[in-house]
Amino acid sequence: MTTPYPLASTTWDDEEAAALERVIASGRYTMGPEVQAFEADFAAHFGSRHAVMVNSGSSANLLAIAAVMYHPDLGLEPGDEVIVPTVSWSTTFYPLHQNRLVMRFVDVDRATLNLDLDLVEAAITPRTRAIFAVNLLGNPCDFARLRKIAAEHSLLLFEDNCESMGATFEGRAAGTFGLFGTFSTFYSHHICTMEGGVVVTDDEKLYHTMLSLRAHGWLREQPAHSHLATDVDDFAGLFRFVLPGFNFRPLEMEGALGRSQLRKLPELVRHRRANAQVFTRAFGDIPGIRLQQETGESSWFGFALILEGPLSGQRRALVEVLRAAGVECRPIVAGNFLANPVMRHLDHSVAGPVPVAEAIDVDGLFIGNHHHPVGDDLERIAEVVRGFAAARA
């Protein structure tokens, strides 16, 4: 290749520059009307009643899990068990630990790389209270079956959609199937607000709890009908604290950027899906290469490759070949998260063998997708990988 193929590229243009200038001219930099407008736009776009913007997708997960713990009606307690996929990013897991919940790890499906739903059903114990589903690399879970499992066993369903903004399942937006769904607006994700994240929910009490926890646990921003409201006047309520909260407030610049980026999202996802058609055609018949299979309509965060057969154990060599060709690549999220040394600090159990996660950990990698046409680049990369495979046949 004559030019590098990066993992991600900027989605900004003059509209984002104007949004930043608008905030600078206003003199209001911390969370304010731009953030509120973005939250309203975001909730409407994805068909949710409420959206809460925070300073990162990681904070979105922590805020949402903490709010569930303080929800007056849900009854989740420290020591309760939450089913999680063995393949995800660290900040799916840390909020559960930080709220003293016990993770029960389940292997992922060989085809989709999302939770193996047969194993989910088998993993449920009397201590299980929730499932934290992850839509991996843009690919939504089978929520028809997942919601059925949750309903049959009286389990809460949470959704980490940080990698999958714009994906849909049966016509409904990923991130809206559970009690809450989390999104990331980090640079490499589908839209970019520098740093940022969003939680959506239809549950009003969860929404009010998140508003309080986002900013120090204070009473400010609570409507009079909130379950957190107390009998104090407006002035005293400015510095009245009702929950042990965080400082996850986003900046006005991030809210302004989000408003611009959200308008572009359908077109950004359209290009990603078009690139995916090229990718699956170009890579689908390379011996020893297995691709992630789409569920619903993926928004294709990136393109996963799992080496198998004659290529098993050859990931390091392929990475070197791709780097020499100017192609950035990474492990598939964090691979088998159970292999990380941090696990000795986390209260958890493992529901059974995790051979798919182990294979991903050793033989998985992904290359980036983009919001503009990259078909020619993908064809060239496929030829590099095809040559690598032929040399080891």
Buried (B, 14 or more C-beta within 10 A) or exposed (E): BEEEBEBBBEBBEEEBEEBBEBBEEEEEEEBBEBBBBBBEBBBEBBEBEBBBBBBBBBBBBBBBBBBBBBBEEBEBEEEBBBBBBBBBBEBBBBBBBBBEBBBBBBBBBBBBBBBBBEBBBEBBEEEBBBBBBBBBBBBBBBBEEBBEBBEEEEBBBBBBBBBBBBBBBEEBBBBBBBBBBBBBBBBBBBBBBBBBBBBBBBBBBBBBBBBBBBBBBBBBBBEEEBEBBEEEEEEEBEEBEBBEBBEBBBBBBBBBBBBBBBEBBEEBBEBBBBBBEBBBEBBEEBEBBBBBBBBBBBBBBBBBBBBBEEBEEBBEBBBEBBEEBBBBBBBBBBBBBBBBEEBEEBEBEBBEEBEBBBBBBBBBBBBBBBBEEBBEBBBBBBBBBBEBBEEBE
